[in-house]
């Protein structure tokens, strides 16, 4: 299939949107440094959350739906950016964070006390993986590619809103790690610059990073607002476990 991105990539290492070579400017250097910084930061962006769940052996206050939808959103970002031929440095963190979301999902399933049906969940995970493979084997119109590119913005909204509402309803933020959301917010702000500089101001990518940054900021504000209540809930949960 000539329309498959991966077949085109194997035939030519030239990006779909190649940019003529020119002397590097200060903005070019800054863009490269931001790419490196964001990629390095993405390697640990979810680790504070993973460590917090692992130490507490609890997923209290964490929304499974948020983890799933966020993971699908990052995978969609990878697919769209690859199809558009953007350099890996400008979107590679999405691939790295996708893996970390998968790790968090497995931990949620393992530590949850709600009696989850794991058979259905693993079957759904397999179906999602098949869909990702199928999308690489078919030729899609530019309009469809653009539509899929808008999916992450919608999914990140869906991923964060349940968590924001859950925090508001229960009056605490449970095992949410502030460091994770701070790193994600910083990454979004950095990516707004690289989208404008390296991707020609792609409005689809720009909308994704702006909306995601705003939602991460809301969660950080909630963590600060419910700090005392969260400490009381988490401490009470640990004491209860120790007494068992």
N, C-alpha and C positions, 0 to 999 in steps of 0.2 A: 504494500500500500504506500504510494508515493506521498500521501498526506500525513503519514505517521511521523511525528517529530523525531523519534529515535532513529528511524531509517535515514532521514535527512541528515541527522547529526553524524551518523556513521560514514555517510558519503562526503561530508564536508565539515571541517571544524570551524567554519566561519559562522558567527551568530546570524540569526534570521534578520536582525537589525544591526548590521555592522556600522561602526562609526569611523569615518576617515581618521587616519593617524595625524596627530598635530602635537606640537610641544605641550608638555604638561603644565597646567596652570596651578595656582595655589588651591583652587577649588577642586582640581583633579586629585591632588595629593591628599587634601582633606577628605574627599570622597573615599579614596582607597583606605585611609586610616580608619574611617568610620566603618567601612565594610569589614575590616579585620577586627575592629573592636566589637562590633555587633556579633560577628561569628563566634569570637571567643566568649563573649558574654552569654550567648545562647547555649553554650555547652553546660552552663551551670544555672540557667535561669529558673529551672524547675527543681533544682536540687534542694533549696531551702524547704520547699513544700514536701518533697519526697522524704527528707530527713525528719521533718516534723511528724509526718504520718508514721514513719518507721519507729521513731522513739516512743511515741504515744501508743502505737499499735491501735490507732483509732482514726476513723474518718468522720467524726462528729463535726457537723457544721459544713461539710463539703458536699457539693451537688454532683452526683454522677452524671447527670445530663450536661452540666457545664463542661466536664472533662471530655465527654464524647464529642459534643458539638465543636468544641475548641480544636480537638484533634483533627476532625474532618475539615475544619476551616483551614488549618495549616497545610494539610495535604492538598487541598484545592489551590492554595497559594502556590505551592510547588509546581503543580500541574500547569497552571496558567502562565507562570513566569517562564517555565521551560518551553512551553509552546510558543511564547512570544520571542524566544531567543535571548532573553536577558542573561547577563553573566551571573554565574553561580554566586559570586560574592555579594550580589544585590538582593538575593533571596534565600541563600543557603541556611540562614537561621531557622526558616520555616521547616526545613527538613529535619534539622537537629531537634527542634522543639516538638515536632510530631512524634519522634521516638520517645521523648520524655513524657509526653501526654499518654502514650501507650503504657509506659511503666507505671504512671499514676493510676491508670484505669485498672491494671492488674492488681495493684495494691488496694484499690478501693474494693474490688471484688473479694480479695482475700481477707481484709480486715472488717468488712461490713458485717453488722450484727442483724441485718434485716432479712436473712434467709433468701438471698438472691438466687434466681434460676440461672446458673452458669451455662447450662447447655444452650439455652436460647441466645445468651449473650455472645458466646463463642461462635455460634452459627452466624449471627448478625455481623460479627467482625470479619468472618470469612467472606461473606457476601460483599461487604465494603471493599475488601482487598480485590475481589474479582472485578468489581466495577472499575476500580483504578486501572487494572490491567486492560480491560476492554476499551477504555477511553484512549489508550495509547495505540490501539490497533485499528481505529476507524478514522476516517477523514471527516472533520467537522468544519462547518462554515465559520467565517470570521465572527458572525453575529452570535453563534453558539459559543464560541471560545470566549467572547466578551461577556456573555451571560454567565458562564461558569466562573469567569474572573470576578464577577460581582458577588458570587456565593460566599466567599470568606467574610465580607463585610456584614452580610446578613447573619451568617452563622456565629460570628464573634458577638454580635448583638444578642442572639438567642442564647449563646453560651454564658454570657455575663449576667444577663437580666435575671435568670432563675436564682443565681447565687446572690445577687443584690437583693432580690425580694426575700430570699430565705434569711439573709442577715437581718433585714428589717423586721421580719415576722418574729424571729426568735430573740432578737435583741442582743445578739453576740455574733462573733465571726468564727467561733470554734477553732479548728486547726489551721485556718488560713494563715499563710506566711507572708508578712508585709514585704519582705525582701524580694519575693518572687514577682509581686505586682509592681514594685518599684523598678526592677530590672526590665520588665516588659514595657513599662511606661517610657523609660529611658531609651529602649530600643525603638519604640514607635517614633519618638521625637527625632532620633538619629536617622531613621528611615525616611522621614518626610524630606530631609535634605537630599538623601541619595536618590529618591524618586525624582525630585526636581532636577537633579544634576545628571544622573546616569540613565534615567529612563524617559527623559524628555517630558517629565511632568505627567506621566500616565495617570489619568484621572481615576481609573479603577483602583490602582495600587494606592494612590493618594487617599482616596475615600476609606480604604481599608485601614490604613495606619492612623488616620485622624480619628475615626470612630473607635478603633481599638484603644487608642491612647486615652480618650475621654472616659471609656468604661473602666480602664485600669485605675484612673485617677479617682473615680467614684468609689471603687473598692478600697483604695488606700484611705480615703476619707472615712469610710465606714469602720475600717480597722482602728483608726485613731479615735473615732467617736465611741466605739463600744469596747475600748481597751480594758476598762475596769470590769465590766460585765463578763467579758471573754475570759479574763484571768480567773474570775470566781468559778465559772463553769468548767474550765479546763482543770483547775486545781481540784474541784469537787469530783470530777471524773477519775482523776489519778488516784485520789484517796479511796474511792469506791473500789477500784481495781485492786489496790494493795490490800484491802480488807478481805477480798474474796480468797 
